[in-house]
Amino acid sequence: MAKILRCSDLGMNCPKEIRAATEEELLKLAAEHAEKDHGIPVASIPPEIQAMVKAAIREE
Ligand SMILES: [Zn+2]
C-alpha cells in the first residue's frame, strides 16, 4: 500500500503526484518537491499548511 499526495489537492497548479510507502517518506519527498519546483523552503511553511498537507495524503 502506498501513500499519495497530489500537489493539485493543495491548490497548486501542478500535476505532480508524490508517492511513498510511509507518511514520513512522503512528507520528505513533498518538502523536496516544494523547495525544488515551487521555490518554497519547508522552514517557511506554517503549521496550519503542514496540517493541510497531511490531511491531503491519500492511501492507495
Ligand atoms: Zn508541485
N, CA, C, O and the ligand as a Tripos MOL2 file, in Angstrom:
@<TRIPOS>MOLECULE
protein
  241   239    61     0     0
PROTEIN
NO_CHARGES

@<TRIPOS>ATOM
      1 N           0.8510   -1.1960    0.0000 N.3       1 MET1
      2 CA          0.0000    0.0000    0.0000 C.3       1 MET1
      3 C           0.8880    1.2480    0.0000 C.2       1 MET1
      4 O           1.8930    1.3290    0.7070 O.2       1 MET1
      5 N           0.4770    2.2080   -0.8180 N.am      2 ALA2
      6 CA          1.2860    3.4260   -0.9360 C.3       2 ALA2
      7 C           0.4810    4.6260   -0.4600 C.2       2 ALA2
      8 O          -0.7490    4.6120   -0.4420 O.2       2 ALA2
      9 N           1.2010    5.6420   -0.0830 N.am      3 LYS3
     10 CA          0.5710    6.9140    0.2500 C.3       3 LYS3
     11 C           0.8420    7.8910   -0.8830 C.2       3 LYS3
     12 O           1.9380    7.9400   -1.4410 O.2       3 LYS3
     13 N          -0.1820    8.6650   -1.2060 N.am      4 ILE4
     14 CA         -0.0970    9.5560   -2.3560 C.3       4 ILE4
     15 C          -0.4720   10.9740   -1.9500 C.2       4 ILE4
     16 O          -1.4140   11.1940   -1.1890 O.2       4 ILE4
     17 N           0.2800   11.9200   -2.4700 N.am      5 LEU5
     18 CA         -0.0590   13.3250   -2.2640 C.3       5 LEU5
     19 C          -0.0600   14.0100   -3.6220 C.2       5 LEU5
     20 O           0.9370   13.9880   -4.3440 O.2       5 LEU5
     21 N          -1.1950   14.6190   -3.9620 N.am      6 ARG6
     22 CA         -1.2690   15.3500   -5.2300 C.3       6 ARG6
     23 C          -1.1200   16.8250   -4.9480 C.2       6 ARG6
     24 O          -1.8340   17.4050   -4.1300 O.2       6 ARG6
     25 N          -0.1770   17.4100   -5.6450 N.am      7 CYS7
     26 CA          0.0880   18.8340   -5.4730 C.3       7 CYS7
     27 C          -1.1860   19.6470   -5.7440 C.2       7 CYS7
     28 O          -1.4480   20.6450   -5.0740 O.2       7 CYS7
     29 N          -1.9660   19.2090   -6.7250 N.am      8 SER8
     30 CA         -3.1750   19.9600   -7.0920 C.3       8 SER8
     31 C          -4.1910   19.9670   -5.9430 C.2       8 SER8
     32 O          -5.0130   20.8800   -5.8530 O.2       8 SER8
     33 N          -4.1410   18.9550   -5.0630 N.am      9 ASP9
     34 CA         -5.0450   18.9240   -3.9090 C.3       9 ASP9
     35 C          -4.7220   20.0310   -2.9130 C.2       9 ASP9
     36 O          -5.5300   20.3590   -2.0440 O.2       9 ASP9
     37 N          -3.5330   20.5970   -3.0530 N.am     10 LEU10
     38 CA         -3.1240   21.6680   -2.1490 C.3      10 LEU10
     39 C          -3.3270   23.0300   -2.7930 C.2      10 LEU10
     40 O          -2.8410   24.0470   -2.3000 O.2      10 LEU10
     41 N          -4.0600   23.0290   -3.9110 N.am     11 GLY11
     42 CA         -4.3630   24.2900   -4.5580 C.3      11 GLY11
     43 C          -3.2680   24.7800   -5.4800 C.2      11 GLY11
     44 O          -3.3000   25.9150   -5.9550 O.2      11 GLY11
     45 N          -2.2790   23.8990   -5.7350 N.am     12 MET12
     46 CA         -1.2030   24.2750   -6.6380 C.3      12 MET12
     47 C          -1.5900   23.8980   -8.0610 C.2      12 MET12
     48 O          -2.2290   22.8720   -8.2940 O.2      12 MET12
     49 N          -1.1980   24.7330   -9.0000 N.am     13 ASN13
     50 CA         -1.4060   24.4200  -10.4120 C.3      13 ASN13
     51 C          -0.2390   23.5660  -10.8680 C.2      13 ASN13
     52 O           0.6570   24.0350  -11.5690 O.2      13 ASN13
     53 N          -0.2620   22.2920  -10.4570 N.am     14 CYS14
     54 CA          0.8980   21.4190  -10.6270 C.3      14 CYS14
     55 C           0.4080   19.9790  -10.7300 C.2      14 CYS14
     56 O          -0.3620   19.5360   -9.8780 O.2      14 CYS14
     57 N           0.8330   19.2420  -11.7480 N.am     15 PRO15
     58 CA          0.3490   17.8740  -11.9520 C.3      15 PRO15
     59 C           1.1090   16.8340  -11.1370 C.2      15 PRO15
     60 O           0.8350   15.6390  -11.2510 O.2      15 PRO15
     61 N           2.0510   17.2700  -10.3250 N.am     16 LYS16
     62 CA          2.9130   16.3290   -9.6050 C.3      16 LYS16
     63 C           2.1340   15.4670   -8.6200 C.2      16 LYS16
     64 O           1.3000   15.9450   -7.8520 O.2      16 LYS16
     65 N           2.4460   14.1680   -8.6780 N.am     17 GLU17
     66 CA          1.8500   13.2160   -7.7520 C.3      17 GLU17
     67 C           2.9920   12.5410   -7.0240 C.2      17 GLU17
     68 O           3.8380   11.8990   -7.6470 O.2      17 GLU17
     69 N           3.0220   12.6800   -5.7200 N.am     18 ILE18
     70 CA          4.1260   12.1310   -4.9440 C.3      18 ILE18
     71 C           3.6670   10.8530   -4.2610 C.2      18 ILE18
     72 O           2.6200   10.8220   -3.6150 O.2      18 ILE18
     73 N           4.4640    9.7970   -4.4110 N.am     19 ARG19
     74 CA          4.1150    8.5110   -3.8120 C.3      19 ARG19
     75 C           5.2270    8.0350   -2.9070 C.2      19 ARG19
     76 O           6.4060    8.2130   -3.2150 O.2      19 ARG19
     77 N           4.8560    7.4280   -1.7860 N.am     20 ALA20
     78 CA          5.8400    6.8400   -0.8940 C.3      20 ALA20
     79 C           5.1690    5.7680   -0.0520 C.2      20 ALA20
     80 O           3.9420    5.6860    0.0180 O.2      20 ALA20
     81 N           5.9910    4.9520    0.5830 N.am     21 ALA21
     82 CA          5.4610    3.8480    1.3790 C.3      21 ALA21
     83 C           4.9890    4.3200    2.7500 C.2      21 ALA21
     84 O           4.0670    3.7440    3.3260 O.2      21 ALA21
     85 N           5.6180    5.3600    3.2680 N.am     22 THR22
     86 CA          5.2650    5.8450    4.5980 C.3      22 THR22
     87 C           5.0010    7.3470    4.5660 C.2      22 THR22
     88 O           5.4470    8.0540    3.6620 O.2      22 THR22
     89 N           4.2670    7.8180    5.5710 N.am     23 GLU23
     90 CA          3.9510    9.2480    5.6460 C.3      23 GLU23
     91 C           5.2400   10.0610    5.8050 C.2      23 GLU23
     92 O           5.3850   11.1410    5.2320 O.2      23 GLU23
     93 N           6.1590    9.5230    6.5860 N.am     24 GLU24
     94 CA          7.4240   10.2240    6.8320 C.3      24 GLU24
     95 C           8.1720   10.4550    5.5210 C.2      24 GLU24
     96 O           8.6490   11.5550    5.2410 O.2      24 GLU24
     97 N           8.2610    9.3830    4.7220 N.am     25 GLU25
     98 CA          8.9560    9.4650    3.4400 C.3      25 GLU25
     99 C           8.2130   10.4150    2.4950 C.2      25 GLU25
    100 O           8.8280   11.2050    1.7790 O.2      25 GLU25
    101 N           6.8990   10.3220    2.5080 N.am     26 LEU26
    102 CA          6.0860   11.1670    1.6330 C.3      26 LEU26
    103 C           6.2910   12.6460    1.9510 C.2      26 LEU26
    104 O           6.4430   13.4690    1.0480 O.2      26 LEU26
    105 N           6.2950   12.9710    3.2240 N.am     27 LEU27
    106 CA          6.4690   14.3720    3.6210 C.3      27 LEU27
    107 C           7.8620   14.8700    3.2500 C.2      27 LEU27
    108 O           8.0490   16.0420    2.9220 O.2      27 LEU27
    109 N           8.8340   13.9650    3.3060 N.am     28 LYS28
    110 CA         10.1980   14.3300    2.9240 C.3      28 LYS28
    111 C          10.2580   14.6470    1.4310 C.2      28 LYS28
    112 O          10.8380   15.6530    1.0220 O.2      28 LYS28
    113 N           9.6480   13.7720    0.6200 N.am     29 LEU29
    114 CA          9.6260   13.9760   -0.8300 C.3      29 LEU29
    115 C           8.8250   15.2310   -1.1800 C.2      29 LEU29
    116 O           9.1960   15.9810   -2.0820 O.2      29 LEU29
    117 N           7.7320   15.4490   -0.4630 N.am     30 ALA30
    118 CA          6.9010   16.6230   -0.7110 C.3      30 ALA30
    119 C           7.6840   17.9000   -0.4000 C.2      30 ALA30
    120 O           7.5880   18.8980   -1.1150 O.2      30 ALA30
    121 N           8.4490   17.8440    0.6670 N.am     31 ALA31
    122 CA          9.2620   19.0010    1.0540 C.3      31 ALA31
    123 C          10.2930   19.3020   -0.0230 C.2      31 ALA31
    124 O          10.5080   20.4610   -0.3770 O.2      31 ALA31
    125 N          10.9360   18.2470   -0.5490 N.am     32 GLU32
    126 CA         11.9270   18.4260   -1.6140 C.3      32 GLU32
    127 C          11.2840   19.0100   -2.8660 C.2      32 GLU32
    128 O          11.8450   19.8910   -3.5170 O.2      32 GLU32
    129 N          10.0980   18.5010   -3.1900 N.am     33 HIS33
    130 CA          9.3750   18.9800   -4.3670 C.3      33 HIS33
    131 C           8.9790   20.4470   -4.1940 C.2      33 HIS33
    132 O           9.1440   21.2490   -5.1140 O.2      33 HIS33
    133 N           8.4670   20.7920   -3.0380 N.am     34 ALA34
    134 CA          8.0370   22.1740   -2.7760 C.3      34 ALA34
    135 C           9.2090   23.1400   -2.9250 C.2      34 ALA34
    136 O           9.0750   24.2320   -3.4760 O.2      34 ALA34
    137 N          10.3450   22.7080   -2.4230 N.am     35 GLU35
    138 CA         11.5130   23.5790   -2.4470 C.3      35 GLU35
    139 C          12.0940   23.6840   -3.8550 C.2      35 GLU35
    140 O          12.4260   24.7730   -4.3230 O.2      35 GLU35
    141 N          12.2110   22.5330   -4.5220 N.am     36 LYS36
    142 CA         12.8550   22.4970   -5.8350 C.3      36 LYS36
    143 C          11.9640   23.0700   -6.9320 C.2      36 LYS36
    144 O          12.4200   23.8630   -7.7560 O.2      36 LYS36
    145 N          10.6900   22.6690   -6.9430 N.am     37 ASP37
    146 CA          9.8130   23.0330   -8.0590 C.3      37 ASP37
    147 C           8.9360   24.2520   -7.7910 C.2      37 ASP37
    148 O           8.4360   24.8760   -8.7270 O.2      37 ASP37
    149 N           8.7480   24.5930   -6.5110 N.am     38 HIS38
    150 CA          7.8970   25.7450   -6.2190 C.3      38 HIS38
    151 C           8.6520   26.8590   -5.5030 C.2      38 HIS38
    152 O           8.1020   27.9320   -5.2550 O.2      38 HIS38
    153 N           9.9110   26.5980   -5.1740 N.am     39 GLY39
    154 CA         10.7080   27.6190   -4.5050 C.3      39 GLY39
    155 C          10.1990   27.9510   -3.1140 C.2      39 GLY39
    156 O          10.3750   29.0670   -2.6250 O.2      39 GLY39
    157 N           9.5500   26.9490   -2.4680 N.am     40 ILE40
    158 CA          9.0130   27.1640   -1.1190 C.3      40 ILE40
    159 C           9.8900   26.4150   -0.1180 C.2      40 ILE40
    160 O           9.8300   25.1880   -0.0470 O.2      40 ILE40
    161 N          10.6990   27.1310    0.6500 N.am     41 PRO41
    162 CA         11.5050   26.4390    1.6610 C.3      41 PRO41
    163 C          10.5930   25.9030    2.7640 C.2      41 PRO41
    164 O           9.7090   26.6010    3.2600 O.2      41 PRO41
    165 N          10.8310   24.6560    3.1300 N.am     42 VAL42
    166 CA          9.9480   23.9970    4.0960 C.3      42 VAL42
    167 C           9.8950   24.7420    5.4230 C.2      42 VAL42
    168 O           8.8600   24.7720    6.0900 O.2      42 VAL42
    169 N          11.0210   25.3420    5.8000 N.am     43 ALA43
    170 CA         11.0800   26.0550    7.0780 C.3      43 ALA43
    171 C          10.1080   27.2260    7.1070 C.2      43 ALA43
    172 O           9.7380   27.7080    8.1780 O.2      43 ALA43
    173 N           9.6920   27.6850    5.9220 N.am     44 SER44
    174 CA          8.7930   28.8450    5.8670 C.3      44 SER44
    175 C           7.3240   28.4420    5.8540 C.2      44 SER44
    176 O           6.4450   29.3040    5.8680 O.2      44 SER44
    177 N           7.0490   27.1320    5.8270 N.am     45 ILE45
    178 CA          5.6600   26.6750    5.7660 C.3      45 ILE45
    179 C           5.0600   26.6520    7.1700 C.2      45 ILE45
    180 O           5.5650   25.9570    8.0510 O.2      45 ILE45
    181 N           3.9780   27.4140    7.3810 N.am     46 PRO46
    182 CA          3.3790   27.4640    8.7260 C.3      46 PRO46
    183 C           2.7040   26.1500    9.0980 C.2      46 PRO46
    184 O           2.3210   25.3800    8.2170 O.2      46 PRO46
    185 N           2.5540   25.8860   10.4090 N.am     47 PRO47
    186 CA          1.9930   24.6140   10.8870 C.3      47 PRO47
    187 C           0.6250   24.3020   10.2950 C.2      47 PRO47
    188 O           0.3200   23.1370   10.0410 O.2      47 PRO47
    189 N          -0.2140   25.3270   10.0690 N.am     48 GLU48
    190 CA         -1.5550   25.0380    9.5450 C.3      48 GLU48
    191 C          -1.4920   24.5080    8.1170 C.2      48 GLU48
    192 O          -2.3350   23.7110    7.7070 O.2      48 GLU48
    193 N          -0.4860   24.9540    7.3590 N.am     49 ILE49
    194 CA         -0.3260   24.4270    5.9980 C.3      49 ILE49
    195 C           0.2380   23.0040    6.0610 C.2      49 ILE49
    196 O          -0.1420   22.1370    5.2740 O.2      49 ILE49
    197 N           1.1400   22.7840    7.0010 N.am     50 GLN50
    198 CA          1.6740   21.4250    7.1660 C.3      50 GLN50
    199 C           0.5510   20.4530    7.5160 C.2      50 GLN50
    200 O           0.5350   19.3150    7.0450 O.2      50 GLN50
    201 N          -0.3760   20.9030    8.3360 N.am     51 ALA51
    202 CA         -1.5220   20.0710    8.7070 C.3      51 ALA51
    203 C          -2.3970   19.8100    7.4790 C.2      51 ALA51
    204 O          -2.9510   18.7230    7.3200 O.2      51 ALA51
    205 N          -2.5130   20.8230    6.6120 N.am     52 MET52
    206 CA         -3.3030   20.6940    5.3830 C.3      52 MET52
    207 C          -2.6630   19.6460    4.4550 C.2      52 MET52
    208 O          -3.3470   18.8350    3.8300 O.2      52 MET52
    209 N          -1.3410   19.6980    4.3950 N.am     53 VAL53
    210 CA         -0.6040   18.7360    3.5720 C.3      53 VAL53
    211 C          -0.8680   17.3180    4.0780 C.2      53 VAL53
    212 O          -1.1570   16.4160    3.2910 O.2      53 VAL53
    213 N          -0.7680   17.1280    5.3960 N.am     54 LYS54
    214 CA         -1.0050   15.8040    5.9770 C.3      54 LYS54
    215 C          -2.4250   15.3280    5.6980 C.2      54 LYS54
    216 O          -2.6500   14.1480    5.4260 O.2      54 LYS54
    217 N          -3.3940   16.2620    5.7680 N.am     55 ALA55
    218 CA         -4.7950   15.9070    5.5490 C.3      55 ALA55
    219 C          -5.0490   15.5310    4.0890 C.2      55 ALA55
    220 O          -6.0110   14.8260    3.7830 O.2      55 ALA55
    221 N          -4.1810   16.0060    3.1890 N.am     56 ALA56
    222 CA         -4.3850   15.7560    1.7540 C.3      56 ALA56
    223 C          -3.7810   14.4210    1.3140 C.2      56 ALA56
    224 O          -3.9540   14.0090    0.1670 O.2      56 ALA56
    225 N          -3.0810   13.7520    2.2150 N.am     57 ILE57
    226 CA         -2.4610   12.4670    1.8800 C.3      57 ILE57
    227 C          -3.5410   11.3900    1.7090 C.2      57 ILE57
    228 O          -4.4210   11.2260    2.5540 O.2      57 ILE57
    229 N          -3.4460   10.6730    0.6000 N.am     58 ARG58
    230 CA         -4.4080    9.6010    0.3000 C.3      58 ARG58
    231 C          -3.7070    8.2460    0.3730 C.2      58 ARG58
    232 O          -2.5080    8.1300    0.1190 O.2      58 ARG58
    233 N          -4.4810    7.2380    0.7220 N.am     59 GLU59
    234 CA         -3.9590    5.8640    0.6920 C.3      59 GLU59
    235 C          -4.2880    5.2770   -0.6600 C.2      59 GLU59
    236 O          -5.3410    5.5560   -1.2340 O.2      59 GLU59
    237 N          -3.3770    4.4600   -1.1670 N.am     60 GLU60
    238 CA         -3.6780    3.7970   -2.4380 C.3      60 GLU60
    239 C          -4.2620    2.4230   -2.1510 C.2      60 GLU60
    240 O          -4.5900    1.6860   -3.0800 O.2      60 GLU60
    241 ZN          4.0020   20.7190   -7.2040 Zn       61 ZN61
@<TRIPOS>BOND
     1     1     2 1
     2     2     3 1
     3     3     4 2
     4     3     5 am
     5     5     6 1
     6     6     7 1
     7     7     8 2
     8     7     9 am
     9     9    10 1
    10    10    11 1
    11    11    12 2
    12    11    13 am
    13    13    14 1
    14    14    15 1
    15    15    16 2
    16    15    17 am
    17    17    18 1
    18    18    19 1
    19    19    20 2
    20    19    21 am
    21    21    22 1
    22    22    23 1
    23    23    24 2
    24    23    25 am
    25    25    26 1
    26    26    27 1
    27    27    28 2
    28    27    29 am
    29    29    30 1
    30    30    31 1
    31    31    32 2
    32    31    33 am
    33    33    34 1
    34    34    35 1
    35    35    36 2
    36    35    37 am
    37    37    38 1
    38    38    39 1
    39    39    40 2
    40    39    41 am
    41    41    42 1
    42    42    43 1
    43    43    44 2
    44    43    45 am
    45    45    46 1
    46    46    47 1
    47    47    48 2
    48    47    49 am
    49    49    50 1
    50    50    51 1
    51    51    52 2
    52    51    53 am
    53    53    54 1
    54    54    55 1
    55    55    56 2
    56    55    57 am
    57    57    58 1
    58    58    59 1
    59    59    60 2
    60    59    61 am
    61    61    62 1
    62    62    63 1
    63    63    64 2
    64    63    65 am
    65    65    66 1
    66    66    67 1
    67    67    68 2
    68    67    69 am
    69    69    70 1
    70    70    71 1
    71    71    72 2
    72    71    73 am
    73    73    74 1
    74    74    75 1
    75    75    76 2
    76    75    77 am
    77    77    78 1
    78    78    79 1
    79    79    80 2
    80    79    81 am
    81    81    82 1
    82    82    83 1
    83    83    84 2
    84    83    85 am
    85    85    86 1
    86    86    87 1
    87    87    88 2
    88    87    89 am
    89    89    90 1
    90    90    91 1
    91    91    92 2
    92    91    93 am
    93    93    94 1
    94    94    95 1
    95    95    96 2
    96    95    97 am
    97    97    98 1
    98    98    99 1
    99    99   100 2
   100    99   101 am
   101   101   102 1
   102   102   103 1
   103   103   104 2
   104   103   105 am
   105   105   106 1
   106   106   107 1
   107   107   108 2
   108   107   109 am
   109   109   110 1
   110   110   111 1
   111   111   112 2
   112   111   113 am
   113   113   114 1
   114   114   115 1
   115   115   116 2
   116   115   117 am
   117   117   118 1
   118   118   119 1
   119   119   120 2
   120   119   121 am
   121   121   122 1
   122   122   123 1
   123   123   124 2
   124   123   125 am
   125   125   126 1
   126   126   127 1
   127   127   128 2
   128   127   129 am
   129   129   130 1
   130   130   131 1
   131   131   132 2
   132   131   133 am
   133   133   134 1
   134   134   135 1
   135   135   136 2
   136   135   137 am
   137   137   138 1
   138   138   139 1
   139   139   140 2
   140   139   141 am
   141   141   142 1
   142   142   143 1
   143   143   144 2
   144   143   145 am
   145   145   146 1
   146   146   147 1
   147   147   148 2
   148   147   149 am
   149   149   150 1
   150   150   151 1
   151   151   152 2
   152   151   153 am
   153   153   154 1
   154   154   155 1
   155   155   156 2
   156   155   157 am
   157   157   158 1
   158   158   159 1
   159   159   160 2
   160   159   161 am
   161   161   162 1
   162   162   163 1
   163   163   164 2
   164   163   165 am
   165   165   166 1
   166   166   167 1
   167   167   168 2
   168   167   169 am
   169   169   170 1
   170   170   171 1
   171   171   172 2
   172   171   173 am
   173   173   174 1
   174   174   175 1
   175   175   176 2
   176   175   177 am
   177   177   178 1
   178   178   179 1
   179   179   180 2
   180   179   181 am
   181   181   182 1
   182   182   183 1
   183   183   184 2
   184   183   185 am
   185   185   186 1
   186   186   187 1
   187   187   188 2
   188   187   189 am
   189   189   190 1
   190   190   191 1
   191   191   192 2
   192   191   193 am
   193   193   194 1
   194   194   195 1
   195   195   196 2
   196   195   197 am
   197   197   198 1
   198   198   199 1
   199   199   200 2
   200   199   201 am
   201   201   202 1
   202   202   203 1
   203   203   204 2
   204   203   205 am
   205   205   206 1
   206   206   207 1
   207   207   208 2
   208   207   209 am
   209   209   210 1
   210   210   211 1
   211   211   212 2
   212   211   213 am
   213   213   214 1
   214   214   215 1
   215   215   216 2
   216   215   217 am
   217   217   218 1
   218   218   219 1
   219   219   220 2
   220   219   221 am
   221   221   222 1
   222   222   223 1
   223   223   224 2
   224   223   225 am
   225   225   226 1
   226   226   227 1
   227   227   228 2
   228   227   229 am
   229   229   230 1
   230   230   231 1
   231   231   232 2
   232   231   233 am
   233   233   234 1
   234   234   235 1
   235   235   236 2
   236   235   237 am
   237   237   238 1
   238   238   239 1
   239   239   240 2
@<TRIPOS>SUBSTRUCTURE
     1 MET1         2 RESIDUE 1 A MET
     2 ALA2         6 RESIDUE 1 A ALA
     3 LYS3        10 RESIDUE 1 A LYS
     4 ILE4        14 RESIDUE 1 A ILE
     5 LEU5        18 RESIDUE 1 A LEU
     6 ARG6        22 RESIDUE 1 A ARG
     7 CYS7        26 RESIDUE 1 A CYS
     8 SER8        30 RESIDUE 1 A SER
     9 ASP9        34 RESIDUE 1 A ASP
    10 LEU10       38 RESIDUE 1 A LEU
    11 GLY11       42 RESIDUE 1 A GLY
    12 MET12       46 RESIDUE 1 A MET
    13 ASN13       50 RESIDUE 1 A ASN
    14 CYS14       54 RESIDUE 1 A CYS
    15 PRO15       58 RESIDUE 1 A PRO
    16 LYS16       62 RESIDUE 1 A LYS
    17 GLU17       66 RESIDUE 1 A GLU
    18 ILE18       70 RESIDUE 1 A ILE
    19 ARG19       74 RESIDUE 1 A ARG
    20 ALA20       78 RESIDUE 1 A ALA
    21 ALA21       82 RESIDUE 1 A ALA
    22 THR22       86 RESIDUE 1 A THR
    23 GLU23       90 RESIDUE 1 A GLU
    24 GLU24       94 RESIDUE 1 A GLU
    25 GLU25       98 RESIDUE 1 A GLU
    26 LEU26      102 RESIDUE 1 A LEU
    27 LEU27      106 RESIDUE 1 A LEU
    28 LYS28      110 RESIDUE 1 A LYS
    29 LEU29      114 RESIDUE 1 A LEU
    30 ALA30      118 RESIDUE 1 A ALA
    31 ALA31      122 RESIDUE 1 A ALA
    32 GLU32      126 RESIDUE 1 A GLU
    33 HIS33      130 RESIDUE 1 A HIS
    34 ALA34      134 RESIDUE 1 A ALA
    35 GLU35      138 RESIDUE 1 A GLU
    36 LYS36      142 RESIDUE 1 A LYS
    37 ASP37      146 RESIDUE 1 A ASP
    38 HIS38      150 RESIDUE 1 A HIS
    39 GLY39      154 RESIDUE 1 A GLY
    40 ILE40      158 RESIDUE 1 A ILE
    41 PRO41      162 RESIDUE 1 A PRO
    42 VAL42      166 RESIDUE 1 A VAL
    43 ALA43      170 RESIDUE 1 A ALA
    44 SER44      174 RESIDUE 1 A SER
    45 ILE45      178 RESIDUE 1 A ILE
    46 PRO46      182 RESIDUE 1 A PRO
    47 PRO47      186 RESIDUE 1 A PRO
    48 GLU48      190 RESIDUE 1 A GLU
    49 ILE49      194 RESIDUE 1 A ILE
    50 GLN50      198 RESIDUE 1 A GLN
    51 ALA51      202 RESIDUE 1 A ALA
    52 MET52      206 RESIDUE 1 A MET
    53 VAL53      210 RESIDUE 1 A VAL
    54 LYS54      214 RESIDUE 1 A LYS
    55 ALA55      218 RESIDUE 1 A ALA
    56 ALA56      222 RESIDUE 1 A ALA
    57 ILE57      226 RESIDUE 1 A ILE
    58 ARG58      230 RESIDUE 1 A ARG
    59 GLU59      234 RESIDUE 1 A GLU
    60 GLU60      238 RESIDUE 1 A GLU
    61 ZN61       241 GROUP 0 **** ****
